[in-house]
Amino acid sequence: MPESRVRRKKNFTPPSTAPEPVKYGSSAWWAPVMIGFFVLGLLWIVVYYIAGADLPVMKTLGWWNVIVGFGLIGVGFGMSTRWR
């Protein structure tokens, strides 16, 4: 009479702890802040041209207001290069 097969147990291997998946993309606050810099820079320049002579802070800055506005827009563009 034939003998039955011997069942062999597999060696115990502890369950591996998988590393956390890498989060791809920007944080949830990145896009709103980026758009905020764009809008703030645009509003700064528009307010300067419309009422710059009447506002004390803008009056003392003079043409530097244009640099401030474009600087804020530039920060927005800088943030857009890192946005995913």
PyMOL Python script that loads the backbone (N, CA, C, O; Angstrom):
from pymol import cmd

cmd.read_pdbstr("""\
ATOM      1  N   MET A   1       0.848  -1.155   0.000  1.00  0.00           N
ATOM      2  CA  MET A   1       0.000   0.000   0.000  1.00  0.00           C
ATOM      3  C   MET A   1       0.908   1.236   0.000  1.00  0.00           C
ATOM      4  O   MET A   1       1.907   1.277   0.717  1.00  0.00           O
ATOM      5  N   PRO A   2       0.549   2.252  -0.816  1.00  0.00           N
ATOM      6  CA  PRO A   2       1.388   3.439  -0.891  1.00  0.00           C
ATOM      7  C   PRO A   2       1.276   4.277   0.380  1.00  0.00           C
ATOM      8  O   PRO A   2       0.234   4.329   1.034  1.00  0.00           O
ATOM      9  N   GLU A   3       2.373   4.917   0.695  1.00  0.00           N
ATOM     10  CA  GLU A   3       2.392   5.795   1.872  1.00  0.00           C
ATOM     11  C   GLU A   3       1.912   7.196   1.466  1.00  0.00           C
ATOM     12  O   GLU A   3       2.152   7.653   0.348  1.00  0.00           O
ATOM     13  N   SER A   4       1.238   7.854   2.393  1.00  0.00           N
ATOM     14  CA  SER A   4       0.766   9.213   2.114  1.00  0.00           C
ATOM     15  C   SER A   4       1.930  10.194   2.202  1.00  0.00           C
ATOM     16  O   SER A   4       2.944   9.938   2.851  1.00  0.00           O
ATOM     17  N   ARG A   5       1.749  11.301   1.538  1.00  0.00           N
ATOM     18  CA  ARG A   5       2.806  12.329   1.548  1.00  0.00           C
ATOM     19  C   ARG A   5       2.916  12.974   2.909  1.00  0.00           C
ATOM     20  O   ARG A   5       1.925  13.171   3.612  1.00  0.00           O
ATOM     21  N   VAL A   6       4.124  13.293   3.259  1.00  0.00           N
ATOM     22  CA  VAL A   6       4.364  13.968   4.525  1.00  0.00           C
ATOM     23  C   VAL A   6       4.188  15.469   4.301  1.00  0.00           C
ATOM     24  O   VAL A   6       4.799  16.054   3.407  1.00  0.00           O
ATOM     25  N   ARG A   7       3.356  16.067   5.114  1.00  0.00           N
ATOM     26  CA  ARG A   7       3.145  17.518   4.992  1.00  0.00           C
ATOM     27  C   ARG A   7       4.221  18.230   5.778  1.00  0.00           C
ATOM     28  O   ARG A   7       4.451  17.945   6.954  1.00  0.00           O
ATOM     29  N   ARG A   8       4.853  19.129   5.133  1.00  0.00           N
ATOM     30  CA  ARG A   8       5.903  19.907   5.796  1.00  0.00           C
ATOM     31  C   ARG A   8       5.404  21.323   6.021  1.00  0.00           C
ATOM     32  O   ARG A   8       4.817  21.944   5.135  1.00  0.00           O
ATOM     33  N   LYS A   9       5.648  21.809   7.207  1.00  0.00           N
ATOM     34  CA  LYS A   9       5.261  23.182   7.523  1.00  0.00           C
ATOM     35  C   LYS A   9       6.330  24.118   6.995  1.00  0.00           C
ATOM     36  O   LYS A   9       7.520  23.805   7.006  1.00  0.00           O
ATOM     37  N   LYS A  10       5.878  25.268   6.535  1.00  0.00           N
ATOM     38  CA  LYS A  10       6.823  26.287   6.111  1.00  0.00           C
ATOM     39  C   LYS A  10       7.419  26.949   7.336  1.00  0.00           C
ATOM     40  O   LYS A  10       6.786  27.040   8.387  1.00  0.00           O
ATOM     41  N   ASN A  11       8.639  27.406   7.180  1.00  0.00           N
ATOM     42  CA  ASN A  11       9.274  28.121   8.276  1.00  0.00           C
ATOM     43  C   ASN A  11       8.512  29.411   8.562  1.00  0.00           C
ATOM     44  O   ASN A  11       8.004  30.057   7.645  1.00  0.00           O
ATOM     45  N   PHE A  12       8.437  29.778   9.832  1.00  0.00           N
ATOM     46  CA  PHE A  12       7.728  30.984  10.224  1.00  0.00           C
ATOM     47  C   PHE A  12       8.543  32.206   9.841  1.00  0.00           C
ATOM     48  O   PHE A  12       9.714  32.326  10.200  1.00  0.00           O
ATOM     49  N   THR A  13       7.924  33.093   9.122  1.00  0.00           N
ATOM     50  CA  THR A  13       8.547  34.379   8.807  1.00  0.00           C
ATOM     51  C   THR A  13       7.625  35.453   9.366  1.00  0.00           C
ATOM     52  O   THR A  13       6.438  35.490   9.044  1.00  0.00           O
ATOM     53  N   PRO A  14       8.168  36.316  10.196  1.00  0.00           N
ATOM     54  CA  PRO A  14       7.314  37.351  10.773  1.00  0.00           C
ATOM     55  C   PRO A  14       6.812  38.284   9.681  1.00  0.00           C
ATOM     56  O   PRO A  14       7.498  38.514   8.685  1.00  0.00           O
ATOM     57  N   PRO A  15       5.615  38.816   9.874  1.00  0.00           N
ATOM     58  CA  PRO A  15       5.083  39.728   8.849  1.00  0.00           C
ATOM     59  C   PRO A  15       5.959  40.971   8.744  1.00  0.00           C
ATOM     60  O   PRO A  15       6.372  41.553   9.747  1.00  0.00           O
ATOM     61  N   SER A  16       6.223  41.350   7.525  1.00  0.00           N
ATOM     62  CA  SER A  16       7.082  42.514   7.312  1.00  0.00           C
ATOM     63  C   SER A  16       6.274  43.789   7.519  1.00  0.00           C
ATOM     64  O   SER A  16       5.094  43.865   7.177  1.00  0.00           O
ATOM     65  N   THR A  17       6.925  44.762   8.074  1.00  0.00           N
ATOM     66  CA  THR A  17       6.276  46.060   8.244  1.00  0.00           C
ATOM     67  C   THR A  17       6.620  46.889   7.017  1.00  0.00           C
ATOM     68  O   THR A  17       7.767  47.289   6.821  1.00  0.00           O
ATOM     69  N   ALA A  18       5.643  47.132   6.222  1.00  0.00           N
ATOM     70  CA  ALA A  18       5.854  47.890   4.999  1.00  0.00           C
ATOM     71  C   ALA A  18       6.070  49.361   5.355  1.00  0.00           C
ATOM     72  O   ALA A  18       5.395  49.894   6.235  1.00  0.00           O
ATOM     73  N   PRO A  19       7.000  50.008   4.678  1.00  0.00           N
ATOM     74  CA  PRO A  19       7.185  51.439   4.946  1.00  0.00           C
ATOM     75  C   PRO A  19       5.958  52.221   4.497  1.00  0.00           C
ATOM     76  O   PRO A  19       5.222  51.806   3.602  1.00  0.00           O
ATOM     77  N   GLU A  20       5.764  53.349   5.136  1.00  0.00           N
ATOM     78  CA  GLU A  20       4.630  54.183   4.769  1.00  0.00           C
ATOM     79  C   GLU A  20       4.820  54.689   3.344  1.00  0.00           C
ATOM     80  O   GLU A  20       5.929  55.058   2.957  1.00  0.00           O
ATOM     81  N   PRO A  21       3.754  54.707   2.572  1.00  0.00           N
ATOM     82  CA  PRO A  21       3.904  55.186   1.198  1.00  0.00           C
ATOM     83  C   PRO A  21       4.253  56.671   1.187  1.00  0.00           C
ATOM     84  O   PRO A  21       3.784  57.449   2.017  1.00  0.00           O
ATOM     85  N   VAL A  22       5.071  57.028   0.241  1.00  0.00           N
ATOM     86  CA  VAL A  22       5.495  58.420   0.119  1.00  0.00           C
ATOM     87  C   VAL A  22       4.330  59.222  -0.437  1.00  0.00           C
ATOM     88  O   VAL A  22       3.746  58.879  -1.465  1.00  0.00           O
ATOM     89  N   LYS A  23       4.011  60.290   0.262  1.00  0.00           N
ATOM     90  CA  LYS A  23       2.912  61.139  -0.168  1.00  0.00           C
ATOM     91  C   LYS A  23       3.391  61.989  -1.337  1.00  0.00           C
ATOM     92  O   LYS A  23       4.357  62.742  -1.215  1.00  0.00           O
ATOM     93  N   TYR A  24       2.717  61.863  -2.454  1.00  0.00           N
ATOM     94  CA  TYR A  24       3.081  62.625  -3.637  1.00  0.00           C
ATOM     95  C   TYR A  24       2.155  63.816  -3.760  1.00  0.00           C
ATOM     96  O   TYR A  24       0.934  63.671  -3.707  1.00  0.00           O
ATOM     97  N   GLY A  25       2.725  64.969  -3.920  1.00  0.00           N
ATOM     98  CA  GLY A  25       1.916  66.158  -4.092  1.00  0.00           C
ATOM     99  C   GLY A  25       2.160  67.165  -2.989  1.00  0.00           C
ATOM    100  O   GLY A  25       2.877  66.893  -2.025  1.00  0.00           O
ATOM    101  N   SER A  26       1.573  68.299  -3.138  1.00  0.00           N
ATOM    102  CA  SER A  26       1.741  69.378  -2.182  1.00  0.00           C
ATOM    103  C   SER A  26       0.740  69.255  -1.047  1.00  0.00           C
ATOM    104  O   SER A  26      -0.227  68.497  -1.120  1.00  0.00           O
ATOM    105  N   SER A  27       0.994  70.009  -0.014  1.00  0.00           N
ATOM    106  CA  SER A  27       0.044  70.073   1.090  1.00  0.00           C
ATOM    107  C   SER A  27      -1.221  70.778   0.628  1.00  0.00           C
ATOM    108  O   SER A  27      -1.244  71.444  -0.407  1.00  0.00           O
ATOM    109  N   ALA A  28      -2.261  70.615   1.415  1.00  0.00           N
ATOM    110  CA  ALA A  28      -3.548  71.195   1.030  1.00  0.00           C
ATOM    111  C   ALA A  28      -3.520  72.722   1.059  1.00  0.00           C
ATOM    112  O   ALA A  28      -4.313  73.362   0.368  1.00  0.00           O
ATOM    113  N   TRP A  29      -2.631  73.311   1.837  1.00  0.00           N
ATOM    114  CA  TRP A  29      -2.607  74.767   1.959  1.00  0.00           C
ATOM    115  C   TRP A  29      -1.752  75.417   0.878  1.00  0.00           C
ATOM    116  O   TRP A  29      -1.779  76.641   0.743  1.00  0.00           O
ATOM    117  N   TRP A  30      -0.991  74.642   0.102  1.00  0.00           N
ATOM    118  CA  TRP A  30      -0.022  75.212  -0.842  1.00  0.00           C
ATOM    119  C   TRP A  30      -0.703  76.027  -1.943  1.00  0.00           C
ATOM    120  O   TRP A  30      -0.322  77.171  -2.187  1.00  0.00           O
ATOM    121  N   ALA A  31      -1.692  75.458  -2.600  1.00  0.00           N
ATOM    122  CA  ALA A  31      -2.348  76.142  -3.714  1.00  0.00           C
ATOM    123  C   ALA A  31      -3.089  77.402  -3.267  1.00  0.00           C
ATOM    124  O   ALA A  31      -2.970  78.428  -3.935  1.00  0.00           O
ATOM    125  N   PRO A  32      -3.850  77.374  -2.166  1.00  0.00           N
ATOM    126  CA  PRO A  32      -4.512  78.623  -1.761  1.00  0.00           C
ATOM    127  C   PRO A  32      -3.530  79.737  -1.395  1.00  0.00           C
ATOM    128  O   PRO A  32      -3.786  80.905  -1.689  1.00  0.00           O
ATOM    129  N   VAL A  33      -2.415  79.389  -0.761  1.00  0.00           N
ATOM    130  CA  VAL A  33      -1.427  80.421  -0.417  1.00  0.00           C
ATOM    131  C   VAL A  33      -0.780  80.972  -1.687  1.00  0.00           C
ATOM    132  O   VAL A  33      -0.548  82.176  -1.801  1.00  0.00           O
ATOM    133  N   MET A  34      -0.489  80.082  -2.641  1.00  0.00           N
ATOM    134  CA  MET A  34       0.109  80.511  -3.908  1.00  0.00           C
ATOM    135  C   MET A  34      -0.826  81.485  -4.636  1.00  0.00           C
ATOM    136  O   MET A  34      -0.392  82.541  -5.097  1.00  0.00           O
ATOM    137  N   ILE A  35      -2.086  81.131  -4.734  1.00  0.00           N
ATOM    138  CA  ILE A  35      -3.052  82.016  -5.400  1.00  0.00           C
ATOM    139  C   ILE A  35      -3.236  83.291  -4.602  1.00  0.00           C
ATOM    140  O   ILE A  35      -3.458  84.358  -5.174  1.00  0.00           O
ATOM    141  N   GLY A  36      -3.145  83.189  -3.287  1.00  0.00           N
ATOM    142  CA  GLY A  36      -3.238  84.378  -2.445  1.00  0.00           C
ATOM    143  C   GLY A  36      -2.129  85.373  -2.729  1.00  0.00           C
ATOM    144  O   GLY A  36      -2.370  86.580  -2.757  1.00  0.00           O
ATOM    145  N   PHE A  37      -0.904  84.877  -2.942  1.00  0.00           N
ATOM    146  CA  PHE A  37       0.204  85.784  -3.287  1.00  0.00           C
ATOM    147  C   PHE A  37      -0.020  86.441  -4.641  1.00  0.00           C
ATOM    148  O   PHE A  37       0.268  87.626  -4.811  1.00  0.00           O
ATOM    149  N   PHE A  38      -0.537  85.676  -5.611  1.00  0.00           N
ATOM    150  CA  PHE A  38      -0.846  86.273  -6.911  1.00  0.00           C
ATOM    151  C   PHE A  38      -1.854  87.406  -6.769  1.00  0.00           C
ATOM    152  O   PHE A  38      -1.648  88.507  -7.282  1.00  0.00           O
ATOM    153  N   VAL A  39      -2.935  87.124  -6.073  1.00  0.00           N
ATOM    154  CA  VAL A  39      -4.013  88.104  -5.933  1.00  0.00           C
ATOM    155  C   VAL A  39      -3.551  89.296  -5.103  1.00  0.00           C
ATOM    156  O   VAL A  39      -3.864  90.439  -5.434  1.00  0.00           O
ATOM    157  N   LEU A  40      -2.812  89.037  -4.029  1.00  0.00           N
ATOM    158  CA  LEU A  40      -2.332  90.129  -3.184  1.00  0.00           C
ATOM    159  C   LEU A  40      -1.385  91.058  -3.945  1.00  0.00           C
ATOM    160  O   LEU A  40      -1.459  92.278  -3.799  1.00  0.00           O
ATOM    161  N   GLY A  41      -0.503  90.486  -4.749  1.00  0.00           N
ATOM    162  CA  GLY A  41       0.394  91.312  -5.557  1.00  0.00           C
ATOM    163  C   GLY A  41      -0.359  92.144  -6.573  1.00  0.00           C
ATOM    164  O   GLY A  41      -0.060  93.321  -6.773  1.00  0.00           O
ATOM    165  N   LEU A  42      -1.341  91.524  -7.214  1.00  0.00           N
ATOM    166  CA  LEU A  42      -2.143  92.259  -8.192  1.00  0.00           C
ATOM    167  C   LEU A  42      -2.933  93.373  -7.515  1.00  0.00           C
ATOM    168  O   LEU A  42      -2.988  94.494  -8.021  1.00  0.00           O
ATOM    169  N   LEU A  43      -3.546  93.066  -6.370  1.00  0.00           N
ATOM    170  CA  LEU A  43      -4.304  94.094  -5.656  1.00  0.00           C
ATOM    171  C   LEU A  43      -3.414  95.225  -5.161  1.00  0.00           C
ATOM    172  O   LEU A  43      -3.825  96.385  -5.162  1.00  0.00           O
ATOM    173  N   TRP A  44      -2.195  94.893  -4.737  1.00  0.00           N
ATOM    174  CA  TRP A  44      -1.264  95.925  -4.266  1.00  0.00           C
ATOM    175  C   TRP A  44      -0.986  96.926  -5.390  1.00  0.00           C
ATOM    176  O   TRP A  44      -1.008  98.137  -5.170  1.00  0.00           O
ATOM    177  N   ILE A  45      -0.726  96.414  -6.584  1.00  0.00           N
ATOM    178  CA  ILE A  45      -0.424  97.303  -7.714  1.00  0.00           C
ATOM    179  C   ILE A  45      -1.661  98.105  -8.118  1.00  0.00           C
ATOM    180  O   ILE A  45      -1.558  99.298  -8.402  1.00  0.00           O
ATOM    181  N   VAL A  46      -2.819  97.464  -8.147  1.00  0.00           N
ATOM    182  CA  VAL A  46      -4.051  98.169  -8.534  1.00  0.00           C
ATOM    183  C   VAL A  46      -4.388  99.255  -7.531  1.00  0.00           C
ATOM    184  O   VAL A  46      -4.730 100.370  -7.924  1.00  0.00           O
ATOM    185  N   VAL A  47      -4.297  98.955  -6.244  1.00  0.00           N
ATOM    186  CA  VAL A  47      -4.598  99.967  -5.216  1.00  0.00           C
ATOM    187  C   VAL A  47      -3.589 101.104  -5.288  1.00  0.00           C
ATOM    188  O   VAL A  47      -3.945 102.263  -5.076  1.00  0.00           O
ATOM    189  N   TYR A  48      -2.334 100.786  -5.585  1.00  0.00           N
ATOM    190  CA  TYR A  48      -1.335 101.852  -5.703  1.00  0.00           C
ATOM    191  C   TYR A  48      -1.688 102.802  -6.841  1.00  0.00           C
ATOM    192  O   TYR A  48      -1.586 104.019  -6.687  1.00  0.00           O
ATOM    193  N   TYR A  49      -2.096 102.263  -7.969  1.00  0.00           N
ATOM    194  CA  TYR A  49      -2.416 103.129  -9.094  1.00  0.00           C
ATOM    195  C   TYR A  49      -3.725 103.887  -8.898  1.00  0.00           C
ATOM    196  O   TYR A  49      -3.881 104.995  -9.413  1.00  0.00           O
ATOM    197  N   ILE A  50      -4.654 103.308  -8.169  1.00  0.00           N
ATOM    198  CA  ILE A  50      -5.937 103.988  -7.982  1.00  0.00           C
ATOM    199  C   ILE A  50      -5.875 104.996  -6.835  1.00  0.00           C
ATOM    200  O   ILE A  50      -6.292 106.141  -7.006  1.00  0.00           O
ATOM    201  N   ALA A  51      -5.362 104.590  -5.663  1.00  0.00           N
ATOM    202  CA  ALA A  51      -5.419 105.461  -4.484  1.00  0.00           C
ATOM    203  C   ALA A  51      -4.077 105.556  -3.776  1.00  0.00           C
ATOM    204  O   ALA A  51      -4.033 105.775  -2.565  1.00  0.00           O
ATOM    205  N   GLY A  52      -2.985 105.397  -4.507  1.00  0.00           N
ATOM    206  CA  GLY A  52      -1.666 105.407  -3.878  1.00  0.00           C
ATOM    207  C   GLY A  52      -1.291 106.734  -3.259  1.00  0.00           C
ATOM    208  O   GLY A  52      -0.568 106.767  -2.263  1.00  0.00           O
ATOM    209  N   ALA A  53      -1.761 107.818  -3.820  1.00  0.00           N
ATOM    210  CA  ALA A  53      -1.415 109.129  -3.282  1.00  0.00           C
ATOM    211  C   ALA A  53      -2.161 109.440  -1.990  1.00  0.00           C
ATOM    212  O   ALA A  53      -1.737 110.309  -1.228  1.00  0.00           O
ATOM    213  N   ASP A  54      -3.254 108.748  -1.737  1.00  0.00           N
ATOM    214  CA  ASP A  54      -4.060 109.020  -0.541  1.00  0.00           C
ATOM    215  C   ASP A  54      -3.679 108.152   0.657  1.00  0.00           C
ATOM    216  O   ASP A  54      -3.986 108.509   1.794  1.00  0.00           O
ATOM    217  N   LEU A  55      -3.022 107.032   0.423  1.00  0.00           N
ATOM    218  CA  LEU A  55      -2.661 106.122   1.510  1.00  0.00           C
ATOM    219  C   LEU A  55      -1.248 106.433   1.996  1.00  0.00           C
ATOM    220  O   LEU A  55      -0.319 106.493   1.190  1.00  0.00           O
ATOM    221  N   PRO A  56      -1.073 106.631   3.313  1.00  0.00           N
ATOM    222  CA  PRO A  56       0.228 107.064   3.822  1.00  0.00           C
ATOM    223  C   PRO A  56       1.356 106.068   3.567  1.00  0.00           C
ATOM    224  O   PRO A  56       2.472 106.473   3.242  1.00  0.00           O
ATOM    225  N   VAL A  57       1.084 104.779   3.708  1.00  0.00           N
ATOM    226  CA  VAL A  57       2.158 103.790   3.509  1.00  0.00           C
ATOM    227  C   VAL A  57       2.589 103.761   2.056  1.00  0.00           C
ATOM    228  O   VAL A  57       3.782 103.719   1.754  1.00  0.00           O
ATOM    229  N   MET A  58       1.630 103.783   1.169  1.00  0.00           N
ATOM    230  CA  MET A  58       1.962 103.742  -0.254  1.00  0.00           C
ATOM    231  C   MET A  58       2.567 105.056  -0.728  1.00  0.00           C
ATOM    232  O   MET A  58       3.366 105.076  -1.665  1.00  0.00           O
ATOM    233  N   LYS A  59       2.193 106.133  -0.092  1.00  0.00           N
ATOM    234  CA  LYS A  59       2.744 107.432  -0.478  1.00  0.00           C
ATOM    235  C   LYS A  59       4.228 107.498  -0.155  1.00  0.00           C
ATOM    236  O   LYS A  59       5.012 108.042  -0.933  1.00  0.00           O
ATOM    237  N   THR A  60       4.619 106.939   0.998  1.00  0.00           N
ATOM    238  CA  THR A  60       6.037 106.987   1.374  1.00  0.00           C
ATOM    239  C   THR A  60       6.874 106.013   0.546  1.00  0.00           C
ATOM    240  O   THR A  60       8.061 106.259   0.331  1.00  0.00           O
ATOM    241  N   LEU A  61       6.286 104.925   0.081  1.00  0.00           N
ATOM    242  CA  LEU A  61       7.049 103.963  -0.720  1.00  0.00           C
ATOM    243  C   LEU A  61       7.268 104.433  -2.152  1.00  0.00           C
ATOM    244  O   LEU A  61       8.275 104.087  -2.771  1.00  0.00           O
ATOM    245  N   GLY A  62       6.350 105.203  -2.674  1.00  0.00           N
ATOM    246  CA  GLY A  62       6.500 105.715  -4.040  1.00  0.00           C
ATOM    247  C   GLY A  62       6.480 104.583  -5.053  1.00  0.00           C
ATOM    248  O   GLY A  62       5.615 103.708  -5.005  1.00  0.00           O
ATOM    249  N   TRP A  63       7.445 104.608  -5.977  1.00  0.00           N
ATOM    250  CA  TRP A  63       7.494 103.594  -7.025  1.00  0.00           C
ATOM    251  C   TRP A  63       7.908 102.221  -6.510  1.00  0.00           C
ATOM    252  O   TRP A  63       7.819 101.239  -7.248  1.00  0.00           O
ATOM    253  N   TRP A  64       8.350 102.133  -5.279  1.00  0.00           N
ATOM    254  CA  TRP A  64       8.678 100.830  -4.700  1.00  0.00           C
ATOM    255  C   TRP A  64       7.432  99.970  -4.547  1.00  0.00           C
ATOM    256  O   TRP A  64       7.531  98.754  -4.389  1.00  0.00           O
ATOM    257  N   ASN A  65       6.263 100.593  -4.593  1.00  0.00           N
ATOM    258  CA  ASN A  65       5.022  99.821  -4.543  1.00  0.00           C
ATOM    259  C   ASN A  65       4.918  98.850  -5.714  1.00  0.00           C
ATOM    260  O   ASN A  65       4.404  97.742  -5.562  1.00  0.00           O
ATOM    261  N   VAL A  66       5.394  99.256  -6.859  1.00  0.00           N
ATOM    262  CA  VAL A  66       5.386  98.365  -8.027  1.00  0.00           C
ATOM    263  C   VAL A  66       6.302  97.179  -7.770  1.00  0.00           C
ATOM    264  O   VAL A  66       5.959  96.045  -8.104  1.00  0.00           O
ATOM    265  N   ILE A  67       7.467  97.434  -7.177  1.00  0.00           N
ATOM    266  CA  ILE A  67       8.402  96.353  -6.856  1.00  0.00           C
ATOM    267  C   ILE A  67       7.788  95.407  -5.815  1.00  0.00           C
ATOM    268  O   ILE A  67       7.940  94.189  -5.916  1.00  0.00           O
ATOM    269  N   VAL A  68       7.098  95.964  -4.824  1.00  0.00           N
ATOM    270  CA  VAL A  68       6.439  95.138  -3.808  1.00  0.00           C
ATOM    271  C   VAL A  68       5.370  94.262  -4.456  1.00  0.00           C
ATOM    272  O   VAL A  68       5.288  93.068  -4.167  1.00  0.00           O
ATOM    273  N   GLY A  69       4.559  94.842  -5.321  1.00  0.00           N
ATOM    274  CA  GLY A  69       3.502  94.081  -6.002  1.00  0.00           C
ATOM    275  C   GLY A  69       4.066  92.963  -6.860  1.00  0.00           C
ATOM    276  O   GLY A  69       3.609  91.822  -6.796  1.00  0.00           O
ATOM    277  N   PHE A  70       5.080  93.310  -7.678  1.00  0.00           N
ATOM    278  CA  PHE A  70       5.682  92.277  -8.516  1.00  0.00           C
ATOM    279  C   PHE A  70       6.465  91.264  -7.687  1.00  0.00           C
ATOM    280  O   PHE A  70       6.607  90.109  -8.090  1.00  0.00           O
ATOM    281  N   GLY A  71       6.966  91.685  -6.546  1.00  0.00           N
ATOM    282  CA  GLY A  71       7.635  90.738  -5.649  1.00  0.00           C
ATOM    283  C   GLY A  71       6.660  89.712  -5.103  1.00  0.00           C
ATOM    284  O   GLY A  71       6.978  88.525  -5.033  1.00  0.00           O
ATOM    285  N   LEU A  72       5.475  90.160  -4.716  1.00  0.00           N
ATOM    286  CA  LEU A  72       4.450  89.224  -4.236  1.00  0.00           C
ATOM    287  C   LEU A  72       4.012  88.271  -5.346  1.00  0.00           C
ATOM    288  O   LEU A  72       3.808  87.081  -5.106  1.00  0.00           O
ATOM    289  N   ILE A  73       3.870  88.797  -6.549  1.00  0.00           N
ATOM    290  CA  ILE A  73       3.530  87.940  -7.682  1.00  0.00           C
ATOM    291  C   ILE A  73       4.670  86.961  -7.961  1.00  0.00           C
ATOM    292  O   ILE A  73       4.426  85.802  -8.296  1.00  0.00           O
ATOM    293  N   GLY A  74       5.909  87.424  -7.824  1.00  0.00           N
ATOM    294  CA  GLY A  74       7.062  86.540  -8.016  1.00  0.00           C
ATOM    295  C   GLY A  74       7.108  85.417  -6.995  1.00  0.00           C
ATOM    296  O   GLY A  74       7.491  84.294  -7.322  1.00  0.00           O
ATOM    297  N   VAL A  75       6.719  85.713  -5.756  1.00  0.00           N
ATOM    298  CA  VAL A  75       6.650  84.655  -4.740  1.00  0.00           C
ATOM    299  C   VAL A  75       5.591  83.622  -5.148  1.00  0.00           C
ATOM    300  O   VAL A  75       5.781  82.420  -4.960  1.00  0.00           O
ATOM    301  N   GLY A  76       4.493  84.099  -5.699  1.00  0.00           N
ATOM    302  CA  GLY A  76       3.464  83.177  -6.196  1.00  0.00           C
ATOM    303  C   GLY A  76       3.993  82.288  -7.306  1.00  0.00           C
ATOM    304  O   GLY A  76       3.723  81.087  -7.327  1.00  0.00           O
ATOM    305  N   PHE A  77       4.750  82.878  -8.236  1.00  0.00           N
ATOM    306  CA  PHE A  77       5.346  82.073  -9.304  1.00  0.00           C
ATOM    307  C   PHE A  77       6.378  81.100  -8.754  1.00  0.00           C
ATOM    308  O   PHE A  77       6.481  79.968  -9.226  1.00  0.00           O
ATOM    309  N   GLY A  78       7.137  81.534  -7.766  1.00  0.00           N
ATOM    310  CA  GLY A  78       8.105  80.628  -7.153  1.00  0.00           C
ATOM    311  C   GLY A  78       7.418  79.444  -6.482  1.00  0.00           C
ATOM    312  O   GLY A  78       7.911  78.317  -6.531  1.00  0.00           O
ATOM    313  N   MET A  79       6.286  79.709  -5.860  1.00  0.00           N
ATOM    314  CA  MET A  79       5.542  78.618  -5.235  1.00  0.00           C
ATOM    315  C   MET A  79       4.927  77.700  -6.292  1.00  0.00           C
ATOM    316  O   MET A  79       4.776  76.500  -6.064  1.00  0.00           O
ATOM    317  N   SER A  80       4.576  78.262  -7.442  1.00  0.00           N
ATOM    318  CA  SER A  80       3.954  77.431  -8.482  1.00  0.00           C
ATOM    319  C   SER A  80       4.943  76.433  -9.067  1.00  0.00           C
ATOM    320  O   SER A  80       4.523  75.402  -9.592  1.00  0.00           O
ATOM    321  N   THR A  81       6.231  76.702  -8.997  1.00  0.00           N
ATOM    322  CA  THR A  81       7.204  75.733  -9.514  1.00  0.00           C
ATOM    323  C   THR A  81       7.336  74.532  -8.610  1.00  0.00           C
ATOM    324  O   THR A  81       7.793  73.483  -9.065  1.00  0.00           O
ATOM    325  N   ARG A  82       6.956  74.634  -7.348  1.00  0.00           N
ATOM    326  CA  ARG A  82       7.033  73.519  -6.407  1.00  0.00           C
ATOM    327  C   ARG A  82       5.683  72.830  -6.207  1.00  0.00           C
ATOM    328  O   ARG A  82       5.583  71.865  -5.449  1.00  0.00           O
ATOM    329  N   TRP A  83       4.645  73.324  -6.886  1.00  0.00           N
ATOM    330  CA  TRP A  83       3.308  72.792  -6.707  1.00  0.00           C
ATOM    331  C   TRP A  83       3.164  71.495  -7.485  1.00  0.00           C
ATOM    332  O   TRP A  83       3.575  71.418  -8.643  1.00  0.00           O
ATOM    333  N   ARG A  84       2.586  70.475  -6.861  1.00  0.00           N
ATOM    334  CA  ARG A  84       2.413  69.182  -7.542  1.00  0.00           C
ATOM    335  C   ARG A  84       1.002  68.737  -7.429  1.00  0.00           C
ATOM    336  O   ARG A  84       0.648  67.672  -7.935  1.00  0.00           O
TER     337      ARG A  84
END
""", "prot")
cmd.dss("prot")
cmd.show_as("cartoon", "prot")
cmd.util.cbc("prot")
cmd.orient("prot")
